[in-house]
Amino acid sequence: MRRAPVSPPGAVVFATEPVPFAVREPLPGVDLDAVERPGLGVALWFRTTDAQALHDRLHAAGTPIVKAPSDGPFGRMFTFAGPGGYAITAHED
């Protein structure tokens, strides 16, 4: 893995292809051993061409939606719970 030339504070981004990979420090005040949902502190983000359509398909299939679709810094985006309970964010840009 190659470290990306730029990373946000508290994180290291690796320039992996086709999906970048990052490791970050836990947020202040978060005790990773005391949380119920797995993956707190793990951020999984994937690009999609139509976040709203993906949301609608996942919602119709009964997939838990953690955060409803909204417009953000990466275009239309939403977060859902994957099979293991990890939060996964889909975004358009």
CNS distance restraints for C-alpha pairs under 8 A (distance, minus, plus):
assign (resid   1 and name CA) (resid  14 and name CA) 6.26 0.50 0.50
assign (resid   1 and name CA) (resid  15 and name CA) 6.94 0.50 0.50
assign (resid   1 and name CA) (resid  16 and name CA) 6.39 0.50 0.50
assign (resid   2 and name CA) (resid  14 and name CA) 5.48 0.50 0.50
assign (resid   2 and name CA) (resid  15 and name CA) 5.50 0.50 0.50
assign (resid   2 and name CA) (resid  16 and name CA) 7.01 0.50 0.50
assign (resid   3 and name CA) (resid  12 and name CA) 7.17 0.50 0.50
assign (resid   3 and name CA) (resid  13 and name CA) 6.01 0.50 0.50
assign (resid   3 and name CA) (resid  14 and name CA) 4.29 0.50 0.50
assign (resid   3 and name CA) (resid  15 and name CA) 5.80 0.50 0.50
assign (resid   4 and name CA) (resid  12 and name CA) 7.73 0.50 0.50
assign (resid   4 and name CA) (resid  13 and name CA) 5.44 0.50 0.50
assign (resid   4 and name CA) (resid  14 and name CA) 4.95 0.50 0.50
assign (resid   4 and name CA) (resid  15 and name CA) 4.87 0.50 0.50
assign (resid   6 and name CA) (resid  13 and name CA) 7.36 0.50 0.50
assign (resid   7 and name CA) (resid  11 and name CA) 6.12 0.50 0.50
assign (resid   7 and name CA) (resid  12 and name CA) 5.47 0.50 0.50
assign (resid   7 and name CA) (resid  13 and name CA) 5.41 0.50 0.50
assign (resid   8 and name CA) (resid  12 and name CA) 7.28 0.50 0.50
assign (resid   8 and name CA) (resid  13 and name CA) 8.00 0.50 0.50
assign (resid  10 and name CA) (resid  24 and name CA) 5.53 0.50 0.50
assign (resid  10 and name CA) (resid  25 and name CA) 5.53 0.50 0.50
assign (resid  11 and name CA) (resid  22 and name CA) 6.64 0.50 0.50
assign (resid  11 and name CA) (resid  23 and name CA) 5.51 0.50 0.50
assign (resid  11 and name CA) (resid  24 and name CA) 3.87 0.50 0.50
assign (resid  11 and name CA) (resid  25 and name CA) 6.31 0.50 0.50
assign (resid  12 and name CA) (resid  22 and name CA) 5.47 0.50 0.50
assign (resid  12 and name CA) (resid  23 and name CA) 5.37 0.50 0.50
assign (resid  12 and name CA) (resid  24 and name CA) 6.24 0.50 0.50
assign (resid  13 and name CA) (resid  20 and name CA) 6.98 0.50 0.50
assign (resid  13 and name CA) (resid  21 and name CA) 5.79 0.50 0.50
assign (resid  13 and name CA) (resid  22 and name CA) 4.12 0.50 0.50
assign (resid  13 and name CA) (resid  23 and name CA) 6.55 0.50 0.50
assign (resid  14 and name CA) (resid  20 and name CA) 5.90 0.50 0.50
assign (resid  14 and name CA) (resid  21 and name CA) 5.18 0.50 0.50
assign (resid  14 and name CA) (resid  22 and name CA) 5.84 0.50 0.50
assign (resid  15 and name CA) (resid  19 and name CA) 8.00 0.50 0.50
assign (resid  15 and name CA) (resid  20 and name CA) 5.27 0.50 0.50
assign (resid  15 and name CA) (resid  21 and name CA) 6.90 0.50 0.50
assign (resid  16 and name CA) (resid  20 and name CA) 4.74 0.50 0.50
assign (resid  16 and name CA) (resid  21 and name CA) 6.28 0.50 0.50
assign (resid  19 and name CA) (resid  46 and name CA) 7.71 0.50 0.50
assign (resid  23 and name CA) (resid  42 and name CA) 7.99 0.50 0.50
assign (resid  24 and name CA) (resid  41 and name CA) 7.67 0.50 0.50
assign (resid  25 and name CA) (resid  41 and name CA) 7.89 0.50 0.50
assign (resid  26 and name CA) (resid  30 and name CA) 6.42 0.50 0.50
assign (resid  26 and name CA) (resid  32 and name CA) 7.82 0.50 0.50
assign (resid  26 and name CA) (resid  41 and name CA) 5.78 0.50 0.50
assign (resid  27 and name CA) (resid  41 and name CA) 7.28 0.50 0.50
assign (resid  31 and name CA) (resid  35 and name CA) 6.96 0.50 0.50
assign (resid  32 and name CA) (resid  40 and name CA) 6.74 0.50 0.50
assign (resid  32 and name CA) (resid  41 and name CA) 7.80 0.50 0.50
assign (resid  35 and name CA) (resid  40 and name CA) 7.44 0.50 0.50
assign (resid  37 and name CA) (resid  85 and name CA) 6.39 0.50 0.50
assign (resid  37 and name CA) (resid  86 and name CA) 7.29 0.50 0.50
assign (resid  38 and name CA) (resid  84 and name CA) 7.43 0.50 0.50
assign (resid  38 and name CA) (resid  85 and name CA) 6.02 0.50 0.50
assign (resid  38 and name CA) (resid  86 and name CA) 5.84 0.50 0.50
assign (resid  39 and name CA) (resid  43 and name CA) 7.97 0.50 0.50
assign (resid  39 and name CA) (resid  85 and name CA) 7.62 0.50 0.50
assign (resid  39 and name CA) (resid  86 and name CA) 5.29 0.50 0.50
assign (resid  39 and name CA) (resid  87 and name CA) 7.32 0.50 0.50
assign (resid  40 and name CA) (resid  86 and name CA) 7.66 0.50 0.50
assign (resid  42 and name CA) (resid  86 and name CA) 7.74 0.50 0.50
assign (resid  42 and name CA) (resid  87 and name CA) 7.89 0.50 0.50
assign (resid  43 and name CA) (resid  87 and name CA) 7.13 0.50 0.50
assign (resid  43 and name CA) (resid  88 and name CA) 6.98 0.50 0.50
assign (resid  43 and name CA) (resid  89 and name CA) 7.80 0.50 0.50
assign (resid  44 and name CA) (resid  87 and name CA) 6.91 0.50 0.50
assign (resid  44 and name CA) (resid  88 and name CA) 4.96 0.50 0.50
assign (resid  44 and name CA) (resid  89 and name CA) 6.14 0.50 0.50
assign (resid  45 and name CA) (resid  88 and name CA) 5.93 0.50 0.50
assign (resid  45 and name CA) (resid  89 and name CA) 4.68 0.50 0.50
assign (resid  45 and name CA) (resid  90 and name CA) 5.76 0.50 0.50
assign (resid  45 and name CA) (resid  91 and name CA) 7.25 0.50 0.50
assign (resid  46 and name CA) (resid  88 and name CA) 7.72 0.50 0.50
assign (resid  46 and name CA) (resid  89 and name CA) 6.35 0.50 0.50
assign (resid  46 and name CA) (resid  90 and name CA) 4.95 0.50 0.50
assign (resid  46 and name CA) (resid  91 and name CA) 6.29 0.50 0.50
assign (resid  47 and name CA) (resid  90 and name CA) 5.72 0.50 0.50
assign (resid  47 and name CA) (resid  91 and name CA) 4.96 0.50 0.50
assign (resid  47 and name CA) (resid  92 and name CA) 5.40 0.50 0.50
assign (resid  47 and name CA) (resid  93 and name CA) 6.53 0.50 0.50
assign (resid  48 and name CA) (resid  54 and name CA) 7.98 0.50 0.50
assign (resid  48 and name CA) (resid  90 and name CA) 6.34 0.50 0.50
assign (resid  48 and name CA) (resid  91 and name CA) 5.89 0.50 0.50
assign (resid  48 and name CA) (resid  92 and name CA) 5.13 0.50 0.50
assign (resid  48 and name CA) (resid  93 and name CA) 7.86 0.50 0.50
assign (resid  49 and name CA) (resid  92 and name CA) 5.51 0.50 0.50
assign (resid  50 and name CA) (resid  54 and name CA) 6.34 0.50 0.50
assign (resid  50 and name CA) (resid  92 and name CA) 6.33 0.50 0.50
assign (resid  51 and name CA) (resid  55 and name CA) 6.02 0.50 0.50
assign (resid  51 and name CA) (resid  69 and name CA) 7.67 0.50 0.50
assign (resid  51 and name CA) (resid  76 and name CA) 6.04 0.50 0.50
assign (resid  51 and name CA) (resid  77 and name CA) 5.89 0.50 0.50
assign (resid  51 and name CA) (resid  78 and name CA) 7.16 0.50 0.50
assign (resid  51 and name CA) (resid  90 and name CA) 6.27 0.50 0.50
assign (resid  51 and name CA) (resid  91 and name CA) 5.90 0.50 0.50
assign (resid  51 and name CA) (resid  92 and name CA) 6.01 0.50 0.50
assign (resid  52 and name CA) (resid  56 and name CA) 6.13 0.50 0.50
assign (resid  52 and name CA) (resid  69 and name CA) 6.74 0.50 0.50
assign (resid  52 and name CA) (resid  76 and name CA) 7.31 0.50 0.50
assign (resid  52 and name CA) (resid  77 and name CA) 7.73 0.50 0.50
assign (resid  53 and name CA) (resid  57 and name CA) 6.28 0.50 0.50
assign (resid  54 and name CA) (resid  58 and name CA) 6.17 0.50 0.50
assign (resid  55 and name CA) (resid  59 and name CA) 5.91 0.50 0.50
assign (resid  55 and name CA) (resid  69 and name CA) 7.42 0.50 0.50
assign (resid  55 and name CA) (resid  78 and name CA) 7.19 0.50 0.50
assign (resid  56 and name CA) (resid  60 and name CA) 6.05 0.50 0.50
assign (resid  57 and name CA) (resid  61 and name CA) 6.25 0.50 0.50
assign (resid  58 and name CA) (resid  62 and name CA) 6.46 0.50 0.50
assign (resid  58 and name CA) (resid  63 and name CA) 5.26 0.50 0.50
assign (resid  59 and name CA) (resid  63 and name CA) 5.33 0.50 0.50
assign (resid  59 and name CA) (resid  64 and name CA) 6.97 0.50 0.50
assign (resid  59 and name CA) (resid  65 and name CA) 6.87 0.50 0.50
assign (resid  63 and name CA) (resid  80 and name CA) 7.02 0.50 0.50
assign (resid  63 and name CA) (resid  81 and name CA) 6.89 0.50 0.50
assign (resid  63 and name CA) (resid  82 and name CA) 7.76 0.50 0.50
assign (resid  64 and name CA) (resid  80 and name CA) 5.77 0.50 0.50
assign (resid  64 and name CA) (resid  81 and name CA) 5.46 0.50 0.50
assign (resid  65 and name CA) (resid  78 and name CA) 7.88 0.50 0.50
assign (resid  65 and name CA) (resid  79 and name CA) 6.14 0.50 0.50
assign (resid  65 and name CA) (resid  80 and name CA) 4.23 0.50 0.50
assign (resid  65 and name CA) (resid  81 and name CA) 6.26 0.50 0.50
assign (resid  66 and name CA) (resid  78 and name CA) 7.81 0.50 0.50
assign (resid  66 and name CA) (resid  79 and name CA) 5.27 0.50 0.50
assign (resid  66 and name CA) (resid  80 and name CA) 4.89 0.50 0.50
assign (resid  66 and name CA) (resid  81 and name CA) 6.33 0.50 0.50
assign (resid  66 and name CA) (resid  87 and name CA) 7.18 0.50 0.50
assign (resid  67 and name CA) (resid  78 and name CA) 5.54 0.50 0.50
assign (resid  67 and name CA) (resid  79 and name CA) 4.89 0.50 0.50
assign (resid  67 and name CA) (resid  80 and name CA) 6.77 0.50 0.50
assign (resid  68 and name CA) (resid  78 and name CA) 5.38 0.50 0.50
assign (resid  68 and name CA) (resid  79 and name CA) 6.84 0.50 0.50
assign (resid  69 and name CA) (resid  76 and name CA) 6.59 0.50 0.50
assign (resid  69 and name CA) (resid  77 and name CA) 5.33 0.50 0.50
assign (resid  69 and name CA) (resid  78 and name CA) 4.34 0.50 0.50
assign (resid  69 and name CA) (resid  79 and name CA) 7.63 0.50 0.50
assign (resid  70 and name CA) (resid  76 and name CA) 5.60 0.50 0.50
assign (resid  70 and name CA) (resid  77 and name CA) 5.62 0.50 0.50
assign (resid  70 and name CA) (resid  78 and name CA) 6.49 0.50 0.50
assign (resid  71 and name CA) (resid  75 and name CA) 5.40 0.50 0.50
assign (resid  71 and name CA) (resid  76 and name CA) 4.43 0.50 0.50
assign (resid  71 and name CA) (resid  77 and name CA) 6.19 0.50 0.50
assign (resid  72 and name CA) (resid  76 and name CA) 6.18 0.50 0.50
assign (resid  72 and name CA) (resid  77 and name CA) 6.66 0.50 0.50
assign (resid  74 and name CA) (resid  91 and name CA) 6.00 0.50 0.50
assign (resid  74 and name CA) (resid  92 and name CA) 6.29 0.50 0.50
assign (resid  74 and name CA) (resid  93 and name CA) 4.82 0.50 0.50
assign (resid  75 and name CA) (resid  91 and name CA) 6.23 0.50 0.50
assign (resid  75 and name CA) (resid  92 and name CA) 5.25 0.50 0.50
assign (resid  75 and name CA) (resid  93 and name CA) 5.35 0.50 0.50
assign (resid  76 and name CA) (resid  91 and name CA) 5.72 0.50 0.50
assign (resid  76 and name CA) (resid  92 and name CA) 5.63 0.50 0.50
assign (resid  76 and name CA) (resid  93 and name CA) 7.85 0.50 0.50
assign (resid  77 and name CA) (resid  89 and name CA) 6.85 0.50 0.50
assign (resid  77 and name CA) (resid  90 and name CA) 5.50 0.50 0.50
assign (resid  77 and name CA) (resid  91 and name CA) 4.20 0.50 0.50
assign (resid  77 and name CA) (resid  92 and name CA) 6.56 0.50 0.50
assign (resid  78 and name CA) (resid  89 and name CA) 5.59 0.50 0.50
assign (resid  78 and name CA) (resid  90 and name CA) 5.68 0.50 0.50
assign (resid  78 and name CA) (resid  91 and name CA) 6.81 0.50 0.50
assign (resid  79 and name CA) (resid  87 and name CA) 6.31 0.50 0.50
assign (resid  79 and name CA) (resid  88 and name CA) 5.38 0.50 0.50
assign (resid  79 and name CA) (resid  89 and name CA) 4.15 0.50 0.50
assign (resid  79 and name CA) (resid  90 and name CA) 6.32 0.50 0.50
assign (resid  80 and name CA) (resid  87 and name CA) 5.66 0.50 0.50
assign (resid  80 and name CA) (resid  88 and name CA) 5.39 0.50 0.50
assign (resid  80 and name CA) (resid  89 and name CA) 6.46 0.50 0.50
assign (resid  81 and name CA) (resid  85 and name CA) 5.13 0.50 0.50
assign (resid  81 and name CA) (resid  86 and name CA) 5.45 0.50 0.50
assign (resid  81 and name CA) (resid  87 and name CA) 4.67 0.50 0.50
assign (resid  81 and name CA) (resid  88 and name CA) 6.09 0.50 0.50
assign (resid  82 and name CA) (resid  86 and name CA) 5.29 0.50 0.50
assign (resid  82 and name CA) (resid  87 and name CA) 6.25 0.50 0.50
assign (resid  82 and name CA) (resid  88 and name CA) 6.41 0.50 0.50
